[in-house]
Amino acid sequence: MRWTLEQLVEALRLLGSLDRQVIGALGLSLGLATLSTALATAAGVPTGIALGLGRFRGKRLLTTVLHALLALPTVLIGLVLYTALSSRGLLGPWRLLYSPTAIVLGQFILALPLVTALALAAAEGVDPRVRLTALTLGAGRWRVARTVLAEGRGAFLAAVVAGFGRVFGEVGISMMLGGNIRGYTRTVTTAVALETAKGHVPLGIALGLVLMAVALGVNLLFLHLRRRTDP
Amino acid sequence: MTDLAVEVRGLAKDFGPRRVLDVDRFAVETGSLTAVVGPNGSGKTTLLGILALLEPPTAGRIFLGGEEAGPSAAARRRLRRRAVMVHERPWMFHATVLENAAYGLEARGVGRREARHRAAEALDRVGLAHAASWPGPGLSAGEARRAALARALAVRPPLLLLDEPLADVDAQHRANIERIVRDLPSRGTTVLLTTHRLETAYRLADRCASLIAGRLRDALPDNHFSGTIVEADGEPVMALAPGCRLHLATPVRGPAHVVIDPRTVILSRTAPASSARNFLAGRIAALSAEGDRVRVTVDVGVPASPRGVPASPPASPRGVRGVPIVALITDRSLREMGLQLNEPIQVVFKTLSLDVYGGASP
């Protein structure tokens, strides 16, 4: 107990003296998570709306598969992509392994099922009269989807926030595909893992606290956005 | 041949094992104002949803403006623009009332400026010009209904489908909405509306149909009478003809409609000793089979007086000189009683089996 407290106090002391490297890792974490979430949103929200509003055979099976993908472990995504991206792999010639791009690719795959599943639930949760009203007033497919998106924007925003949270805090993909290269692919989570492995527990905790604070800040920002856009 | 704004043939709609709509044929002429009258849950909203191509029927063919709604999604989308449906509880988008009213026009590719201008005109027509900048979801139920009507009017659709257009609208705006709806055919919009109130149908429509338990009849229900309810010997009565009056149990006085469910009308050869307050002597004017049921039309009383006239459509069977009252009985009852045309008979029904609708137009 005493040891834990000592580590925590040391971590708080270190918070005040976090160096440029930590700021860099934090910037990279934010940048990669934002990019991968944006890509997952661009692909997942329209797919979720299409699945939520569509009536077609096999919809239930597709939804079940989508929900199963939510449990995809980050380390498995990392491993599969690692195999594909390594020099003898299928995508080896792209020479992406141990690059920020590889991390974004992995995080995109991680966030996509979550954003899609939550967007699907959001679309299904929108009052059915929204779609019927848009249709009877002459809206085409795109306008109907846009209207559903606008009417359920709170729930769709929540899907995006959840996607961001999922990728911002992951470590398996960043470690396996980024390689934890200082100043290039070292994110806050991989730094935490490294420092802890090196026995620098207080520094690990301090970095973890920074991660939490930033995640909280991002969520507050989304909450503010949601309040502003909701009528 | 008359132009038809909408026509359905062999239409059926099932919800699970339950058939909620079963319509052989129904058509609405272009430029007409038709009312479908039926109680809540009779399938009115489902019918409008199918006609608006918002909901697929289980079976049947739908024609809008003579063109059949085929299976192609793109063709249905194009055809859907010929009709606009206004729901009973309309949805207001999270936007201003003006933006709501302009939605249909913008969806049809009308420029934003022109769309807003026409939307503002439509809002003015329904008395909501002052609410243009209000948020749509903040409107009261009655205001939302008027805003939704304006939203539909703005696109000037060839066919307007109104689901219970006057429910929740306060008395102050009711007359205005009725006037707008009545004027629509002359402005090139055919109107099909549903209502559960007979008097609404009478006031507005030039043709009425009834929908009961998913079955559409191109006429109002049998045994539908309009007249004046007065107090006689301490109880409300409506005179159908001299010496022929209905005993009622209702607080309504003055102009009213009365409907007697033909299934509750009993036929008897002698005046029965029963609790029923209404028994009228007449003669059998018509017998017709309807599946395993038989419609027996009994002519009671003498030709109608100005005080009470049968309000049923002019489908009275030949030979009826007085007031026709229809009884629906089983095939077996008919055989057992051995009923014959022109035979004298008593019709008997309880006052509680009469539905009274107040406020009939004079």
Interface residues (C-beta under 8 A of the other chain):
Chain A: D127 R129 V130 L132 T133 A134 L135 T136 L137 G138 A139 G140 R141 R143 T147 A150 E151 D230 P231
Chain B: G49 A52 L54 R77 R80 R81 A83 V84 M85 H87 R89 P90 W91 F93 H94 Y103 G104 A107 R108 P135 P137 G138 R151 A152 V155
